[in-house]
């Protein structure tokens, strides 16, 4: 299942985080990071998925 989340994170980083943790602090932080730049949002999304 983590592979699917990582693929979604590559396409849309907040979607991968949402599938992992739901709507919470990490989700909103990832939206902000993705709006500031795609790469920070992508790194954060993969970190959240790998951490859990």
N, C-alpha and C positions, 0 to 999 in steps of 0.2 A: 504494500500500500504506500510505503514511503516513496517508491519510485514514481508513482502517479502524482503524488503531492509535489515532488521535485519538478516533474515535467510541467505541472500547472504553475509552479513558482517561476519557471523560466519564462513562460508565456505571460502570466499576470501574477506578480509576486504576492499581492494581498489575497488572492484566491487560495494559494497554497497555504498561507498562514491561517486563513479562515477555516480551511479543511482540517488543520491540525489543532487549533486552539479555540475556534469559534470567535464570537465578537467579544473582544476583551482588550486589554492594554496592548498586547503585542500586535493585534490586528490594526488598531488605530495608529500605532507607531509605524507600522509597515506602510500604511497608506501615506503618512506624512513623508517617510523616507523615499517612497516611490515617486511622490510628487516633486521632491527635491532633486531626484535623479534616479534613473532606472537601476543603476549598479548598486547604490546603497540599499535600495529596497530588495533587490535580488539577494545580496549577501545576507541581509537580516532574515529573509524568508528561509534560505537554506540553513542558516544557523538555528532558527527556531525548530525546523523540521528535524534536524540532526540531533538537537538537544533532547527532544522528547523521546 
